[in-house]
Amino acid sequence: MMRLAEEFFDMKNDPDQIAVDEAVIARLGAIHPRTLSEERDENGPVAWILVIPTTTAVMEAFVRGGINERELLERTPPGAKYEALYLCSALVLPERRGKGLARSLTLDAVGAVRRDHPIRALFYWGFSGGGDALAASVARACGLPLYRRGEPG
């Protein structure tokens, strides 16, 4: 799964992106326990999603391009009241795609975060048509506005 993430997002060659390691996992857990979710079978993970609850101010800075993804995580204070949710990434093994795994995992994570925080908006950084479609589908299902990095609000 990590190999697939590196191939798709090329995180090692882009210092603006979050590179998930043990320190990042600990920080994400301090923000909310449902930031990382996965679907597993007997061979290991088959789908993995990452969402990051944050403040409206951090969301706005990210969407307009004032901060990068790594800074988004750094500026999200653990224990704060979060009003926005960053749909950071979703990965599904090629042989398991098209079955709604990423959508289901994401909706479950959004629901868990919304039980603890007054989420009023979703946002994302589009990397693919599939990611755009997933973000739009999740926003529709949740009844929340969706903002895409680099697009006027």
Accessible surface in RSA format (square Angstrom, percent):
REM  Atomic radii and reference values for relative SASA: ProtOr
REM  Chains: A
REM  Algorithm: Lee & Richards
REM  Probe-radius: 1.40
REM  Slices: 20
REM RES _ NUM      All-atoms   Total-Side   Main-Chain    Non-polar    All polar
REM                ABS   REL    ABS   REL    ABS   REL    ABS   REL    ABS   REL
RES MET A   1    47.78  24.7  11.13   7.4  36.65  87.3  11.13   9.5  36.65  48.6
RES MET A   2    99.31  51.4  95.25  63.0   4.06   9.7  80.87  68.8  18.43  24.4
RES ARG A   3   170.62  71.6 160.77  82.0   9.85  23.4  75.89 103.7  94.73  57.4
RES LEU A   4    24.87  13.9  24.55  17.6   0.32   0.8  24.55  17.2   0.32   0.9
RES ALA A   5     2.94   2.7   2.94   4.5   0.00   0.0   2.94   4.1   0.00   0.0
RES GLU A   6    39.25  22.5  37.45  28.3   1.80   4.3  31.17  60.3   8.08   6.6
RES GLU A   7   110.37  63.4  78.01  59.0  32.36  77.0  46.35  89.6  64.03  52.3
RES PHE A   8    97.67  48.9  73.70  45.6  23.97  62.4  78.96  47.9  18.71  53.6
RES PHE A   9    20.67  10.3  16.42  10.2   4.25  11.1  16.72  10.1   3.95  11.3
RES ASP A  10    62.40  43.7  62.40  62.1   0.00   0.0  24.44  57.5  37.95  37.9
RES MET A  11    25.37  13.1  19.39  12.8   5.97  14.2   9.43   8.0  15.93  21.1
RES LYS A  12   173.36  84.6 137.90  84.6  35.46  84.4  91.49  82.4  81.87  87.2
RES ASN A  13   115.21  79.5  84.33  81.5  30.88  74.4  23.00  55.4  92.21  89.1
RES ASP A  14    39.43  27.6  37.89  37.7   1.54   3.6  14.26  33.6  25.16  25.1
RES PRO A  15   103.51  75.4  90.13  82.2  13.38  48.7 102.41  84.6   1.10   6.8
RES ASP A  16    59.84  41.9  59.84  59.6   0.00   0.0   2.26   5.3  57.58  57.4
RES GLN A  17    12.32   6.9   7.04   5.1   5.29  12.6   0.09   0.2  12.23   9.3
RES ILE A  18     8.28   4.7   2.34   1.7   5.94  14.3   4.16   3.0   4.12  11.2
RES ALA A  19    54.03  49.7  47.90  73.9   6.13  13.9  48.00  67.6   6.03  16.0
RES VAL A  20    23.83  15.7   9.04   8.2  14.78  35.6   9.04   7.9  14.78  40.1
RES ASP A  21    78.01  54.6  69.78  69.5   8.23  19.5  39.37  92.6  38.64  38.5
RES GLU A  22   141.63  81.3 135.25 102.3   6.38  15.2  68.44 132.4  73.19  59.8
RES ALA A  23    75.16  69.1  58.75  90.7  16.41  37.3  67.54  95.1   7.62  20.2
RES VAL A  24    25.43  16.7  24.08  21.8   1.35   3.3  25.43  22.1   0.00   0.0
RES ILE A  25    69.78  39.7  67.56  50.3   2.21   5.3  67.56  48.7   2.21   6.0
RES ALA A  26    69.28  63.7  51.25  79.1  18.04  41.0  62.27  87.7   7.01  18.6
RES ARG A  27    74.65  31.3  67.21  34.3   7.44  17.7  38.67  52.8  35.99  21.8
RES LEU A  28     0.24   0.1   0.24   0.2   0.00   0.0   0.24   0.2   0.00   0.0
RES GLY A  29    40.98  50.5   0.00   N/A  40.98  50.5  26.40  72.5  14.57  32.6
RES ALA A  30    62.52  57.5  32.48  50.1  30.04  68.3  44.30  62.4  18.22  48.3
RES ILE A  31     8.01   4.6   0.00   0.0   8.01  19.3   0.00   0.0   8.01  21.7
RES HIS A  32     9.08   5.0   6.13   4.3   2.95   7.6   9.08   9.4   0.00   0.0
RES PRO A  33   107.60  78.4  83.41  76.0  24.19  87.9  87.36  72.1  20.24 125.8
RES ARG A  34    77.15  32.4  77.15  39.3   0.00   0.0  33.91  46.3  43.24  26.2
RES THR A  35     2.74   2.0   2.74   2.8   0.00   0.0   0.00   0.0   2.74   4.1
RES LEU A  36    46.30  25.8  31.21  22.3  15.09  37.9  31.30  22.0  15.00  40.4
RES SER A  37    12.64  10.7   4.51   6.0   8.13  18.7  12.37  26.3   0.27   0.4
RES GLU A  38    72.78  41.8  48.07  36.4  24.71  58.8  19.53  37.8  53.25  43.5
RES GLU A  39    66.22  38.0  64.18  48.6   2.04   4.8   3.94   7.6  62.28  50.9
RES ARG A  40   139.23  58.5 114.04  58.1  25.20  60.0  44.02  60.2  95.22  57.7
RES ASP A  41    46.42  32.5  27.05  26.9  19.37  45.8  23.96  56.4  22.47  22.4
RES GLU A  42   159.39  91.5 113.78  86.1  45.60 108.6  70.37 136.1  89.01  72.7
RES ASN A  43   132.41  91.3  92.88  89.8  39.53  95.2  35.23  84.8  97.19  93.9
RES GLY A  44     8.55  10.5   0.00   N/A   8.55  10.5   6.67  18.3   1.89   4.2
RES PRO A  45    43.43  31.6  36.21  33.0   7.21  26.2  36.21  29.9   7.21  44.8
RES VAL A  46     4.37   2.9   4.37   4.0   0.00   0.0   4.37   3.8   0.00   0.0
RES ALA A  47     0.03   0.0   0.03   0.0   0.00   0.0   0.03   0.0   0.00   0.0
RES TRP A  48    32.38  13.0  32.38  15.7   0.00   0.0  16.59   8.8  15.79  25.6
RES ILE A  49     1.10   0.6   1.10   0.8   0.00   0.0   1.10   0.8   0.00   0.0
RES LEU A  50     3.25   1.8   2.65   1.9   0.60   1.5   2.65   1.9   0.60   1.6
RES VAL A  51     2.12   1.4   2.12   1.9   0.00   0.0   2.12   1.8   0.00   0.0
RES ILE A  52     0.00   0.0   0.00   0.0   0.00   0.0   0.00   0.0   0.00   0.0
RES PRO A  53     0.00   0.0   0.00   0.0   0.00   0.0   0.00   0.0   0.00   0.0
RES THR A  54     0.00   0.0   0.00   0.0   0.00   0.0   0.00   0.0   0.00   0.0
RES THR A  55    29.39  20.9  29.39  29.8   0.00   0.0  26.94  36.2   2.45   3.7
RES THR A  56    51.51  36.6  51.09  51.8   0.42   1.0  40.81  54.8  10.70  16.2
RES ALA A  57    72.19  66.4  61.39  94.7  10.80  24.6  64.49  90.8   7.69  20.4
RES VAL A  58    14.35   9.4  12.61  11.4   1.75   4.2  14.34  12.5   0.01   0.0
RES MET A  59    14.72   7.6  14.72   9.7   0.00   0.0  14.72  12.5   0.00   0.0
RES GLU A  60    89.77  51.5  85.53  64.7   4.25  10.1  26.73  51.7  63.05  51.5
RES ALA A  61    11.65  10.7  11.65  18.0   0.00   0.0  11.65  16.4   0.00   0.0
RES PHE A  62     0.00   0.0   0.00   0.0   0.00   0.0   0.00   0.0   0.00   0.0
RES VAL A  63    14.64   9.6  14.29  12.9   0.35   0.8  14.29  12.4   0.35   0.9
RES ARG A  64   175.07  73.5 138.71  70.7  36.35  86.6  69.27  94.7 105.80  64.1
RES GLY A  65    41.88  51.6   0.00   N/A  41.88  51.6  14.36  39.4  27.52  61.6
RES GLY A  66    53.76  66.3   0.00   N/A  53.76  66.3  24.76  67.9  29.00  64.9
RES ILE A  67     7.24   4.1   3.89   2.9   3.35   8.1   7.24   5.2   0.00   0.0
RES ASN A  68    17.33  12.0  16.10  15.6   1.23   3.0   5.90  14.2  11.43  11.0
RES GLU A  69     8.95   5.1   8.95   6.8   0.00   0.0   0.00   0.0   8.95   7.3
RES ARG A  70    94.08  39.5  93.93  47.9   0.16   0.4  44.62  61.0  49.46  30.0
RES GLU A  71    48.88  28.1  48.88  37.0   0.00   0.0   5.21  10.1  43.67  35.7
RES LEU A  72     0.00   0.0   0.00   0.0   0.00   0.0   0.00   0.0   0.00   0.0
RES LEU A  73     9.65   5.4   9.65   6.9   0.00   0.0   9.65   6.8   0.00   0.0
RES GLU A  74   101.82  58.5  80.39  60.8  21.43  51.0  40.49  78.3  61.33  50.1
RES ARG A  75   131.91  55.4 114.61  58.4  17.30  41.2  40.35  55.1  91.56  55.5
RES THR A  76     0.00   0.0   0.00   0.0   0.00   0.0   0.00   0.0   0.00   0.0
RES PRO A  77    58.83  42.9  54.64  49.8   4.19  15.2  58.83  48.6   0.00   0.0
RES PRO A  78    62.64  45.6  42.01  38.3  20.63  75.0  42.19  34.8  20.44 127.1
RES GLY A  79    76.30  94.1   0.00   N/A  76.30  94.1  42.12 115.6  34.18  76.6
RES ALA A  80    27.55  25.3  13.38  20.7  14.17  32.2  24.58  34.6   2.97   7.9
RES LYS A  81   124.73  60.9 110.79  68.0  13.94  33.2  66.14  59.5  58.59  62.4
RES TYR A  82     0.60   0.3   0.60   0.3   0.00   0.0   0.60   0.4   0.00   0.0
RES GLU A  83    30.21  17.3  29.44  22.3   0.77   1.8   6.64  12.8  23.57  19.2
RES ALA A  84     0.45   0.4   0.45   0.7   0.00   0.0   0.45   0.6   0.00   0.0
RES LEU A  85     0.00   0.0   0.00   0.0   0.00   0.0   0.00   0.0   0.00   0.0
RES TYR A  86     0.47   0.2   0.47   0.3   0.00   0.0   0.00   0.0   0.47   0.6
RES LEU A  87    20.55  11.4  12.54   9.0   8.01  20.1  13.97   9.8   6.58  17.7
RES CYS A  88    15.49  11.7   4.31   4.8  11.17  26.3   0.00   0.0  15.49  16.7
RES SER A  89    20.45  17.3   8.67  11.6  11.77  27.1  15.15  32.3   5.30   7.4
RES ALA A  90    32.68  30.0  11.06  17.1  21.62  49.2  11.23  15.8  21.45  56.8
RES LEU A  91     9.77   5.4   7.56   5.4   2.21   5.6   9.73   6.8   0.04   0.1
RES VAL A  92    16.41  10.8  13.30  12.0   3.11   7.5  13.30  11.6   3.11   8.4
RES LEU A  93    40.10  22.3  40.10  28.7   0.00   0.0  40.10  28.2   0.00   0.0
RES PRO A  94    79.75  58.1  63.73  58.1  16.03  58.3  64.47  53.2  15.28  95.0
RES GLU A  95   121.84  69.9  94.69  71.6  27.15  64.6  65.81 127.3  56.03  45.7
RES ARG A  96    65.68  27.6  65.25  33.3   0.43   1.0  18.86  25.8  46.82  28.4
RES ARG A  97   122.89  51.6 106.24  54.2  16.65  39.6  48.26  66.0  74.63  45.2
RES GLY A  98    86.73 107.0   0.00   N/A  86.73 107.0  42.58 116.8  44.15  98.9
RES LYS A  99   135.32  66.0  99.59  61.1  35.73  85.1  81.39  73.3  53.94  57.5
RES GLY A 100    40.86  50.4   0.00   N/A  40.86  50.4  30.93  84.9   9.93  22.2
RES LEU A 101    31.55  17.6  28.49  20.4   3.06   7.7  28.86  20.3   2.69   7.2
RES ALA A 102    15.76  14.5  14.77  22.8   0.99   2.2  14.78  20.8   0.97   2.6
RES ARG A 103    95.97  40.3  95.36  48.6   0.61   1.5  31.73  43.4  64.25  38.9
RES SER A 104    59.10  49.9  53.18  71.0   5.91  13.6  28.86  61.5  30.24  42.4
RES LEU A 105    17.21   9.6  17.17  12.3   0.04   0.1  17.21  12.1   0.00   0.0
RES THR A 106     5.42   3.9   5.42   5.5   0.00   0.0   3.60   4.8   1.82   2.7
RES LEU A 107    44.80  24.9  36.94  26.4   7.86  19.8  37.18  26.1   7.62  20.5
RES ASP A 108    79.28  55.5  71.92  71.6   7.35  17.4  15.08  35.5  64.20  64.0
RES ALA A 109     0.00   0.0   0.00   0.0   0.00   0.0   0.00   0.0   0.00   0.0
RES VAL A 110     0.85   0.6   0.85   0.8   0.00   0.0   0.85   0.7   0.00   0.0
RES GLY A 111    23.78  29.3   0.00   N/A  23.78  29.3  22.47  61.7   1.31   2.9
RES ALA A 112     7.81   7.2   5.98   9.2   1.83   4.2   6.32   8.9   1.49   4.0
RES VAL A 113     0.00   0.0   0.00   0.0   0.00   0.0   0.00   0.0   0.00   0.0
RES ARG A 114    93.24  39.1  75.18  38.3  18.06  43.0  19.36  26.5  73.88  44.8
RES ARG A 115   181.22  76.1 142.95  72.9  38.26  91.1  75.01 102.5 106.21  64.4
RES ASP A 116    90.23  63.2  60.14  59.9  30.09  71.2  19.26  45.3  70.98  70.8
RES HIS A 117    29.96  16.4  24.91  17.3   5.06  12.9  19.08  19.7  10.89  12.7
RES PRO A 118    56.05  40.8  41.11  37.5  14.94  54.3  55.50  45.8   0.54   3.4
RES ILE A 119     8.85   5.0   0.00   0.0   8.85  21.3   0.00   0.0   8.85  24.0
RES ARG A 120   136.19  57.2 127.77  65.1   8.42  20.1  63.65  87.0  72.54  44.0
RES ALA A 121     8.51   7.8   8.51  13.1   0.00   0.0   8.51  12.0   0.00   0.0
RES LEU A 122     0.00   0.0   0.00   0.0   0.00   0.0   0.00   0.0   0.00   0.0
RES PHE A 123     0.00   0.0   0.00   0.0   0.00   0.0   0.00   0.0   0.00   0.0
RES TYR A 124    19.49   9.1  19.49  11.1   0.00   0.0   7.86   5.9  11.63  14.3
RES TRP A 125    59.33  23.8  50.91  24.6   8.42  19.8  29.82  15.9  29.50  47.9
RES GLY A 126    16.15  19.9   0.00   N/A  16.15  19.9   0.90   2.5  15.26  34.2
RES PHE A 127    82.09  41.1  45.54  28.2  36.55  95.1  53.82  32.6  28.27  80.9
RES SER A 128    41.70  35.2  28.77  38.4  12.93  29.8  30.62  65.2  11.08  15.5
RES GLY A 129    57.26  70.6   0.00   N/A  57.26  70.6  37.61 103.2  19.65  44.0
RES GLY A 130    53.84  66.4   0.00   N/A  53.84  66.4  39.76 109.1  14.08  31.5
RES GLY A 131    30.22  37.3   0.00   N/A  30.22  37.3  25.09  68.9   5.13  11.5
RES ASP A 132    45.34  31.8  43.24  43.0   2.11   5.0  19.24  45.3  26.10  26.0
RES ALA A 133    62.56  57.5  51.62  79.7  10.94  24.9  60.03  84.5   2.54   6.7
RES LEU A 134    35.73  19.9  30.66  21.9   5.07  12.8  35.25  24.8   0.47   1.3
RES ALA A 135     3.37   3.1   2.50   3.9   0.88   2.0   3.14   4.4   0.23   0.6
RES ALA A 136    33.34  30.7  31.35  48.4   1.99   4.5  32.80  46.2   0.54   1.4
RES SER A 137    20.41  17.3  19.53  26.1   0.89   2.0  11.84  25.2   8.57  12.0
RES VAL A 138     0.02   0.0   0.02   0.0   0.00   0.0   0.02   0.0   0.00   0.0
RES ALA A 139     7.07   6.5   6.31   9.7   0.76   1.7   6.51   9.2   0.56   1.5
RES ARG A 140   174.73  73.4 148.27  75.6  26.46  63.0  82.23 112.4  92.50  56.1
RES ALA A 141    55.96  51.5  11.39  17.6  44.57 101.4  23.78  33.5  32.18  85.3
RES CYS A 142    23.76  18.0   7.07   7.9  16.69  39.2   6.53  16.6  17.23  18.6
RES GLY A 143    66.63  82.2   0.00   N/A  66.63  82.2  37.33 102.4  29.30  65.6
RES LEU A 144    21.07  11.7  10.60   7.6  10.47  26.3  12.63   8.9   8.44  22.7
RES PRO A 145    65.86  48.0  52.97  48.3  12.89  46.9  65.00  53.7   0.86   5.3
RES LEU A 146    53.04  29.5  23.38  16.7  29.67  74.6  23.38  16.4  29.67  79.8
RES TYR A 147    69.60  32.5  66.68  37.9   2.92   7.6  34.33  25.8  35.27  43.5
RES ARG A 148    67.74  28.4  63.37  32.3   4.37  10.4  10.49  14.3  57.26  34.7
RES ARG A 149    43.43  18.2  36.87  18.8   6.56  15.6   4.96   6.8  38.47  23.3
RES GLY A 150    65.63  80.9   0.00   N/A  65.63  80.9  34.84  95.6  30.79  69.0
RES GLU A 151    89.20  51.2  82.32  62.3   6.88  16.4  26.05  50.4  63.15  51.6
RES PRO A 152   137.32 100.1 103.80  94.6  33.52 121.9 116.33  96.0  20.99 130.5
RES GLY A 153    97.59 120.3   0.00   N/A  97.59 120.3  42.89 117.7  54.69 122.5
END  Absolute sums over single chains surface
CHAIN  1 A     7668.3       5630.9       2037.4       4133.7       3534.6
END  Absolute sums over all chains
TOTAL          7668.3       5630.9       2037.4       4133.7       3534.6
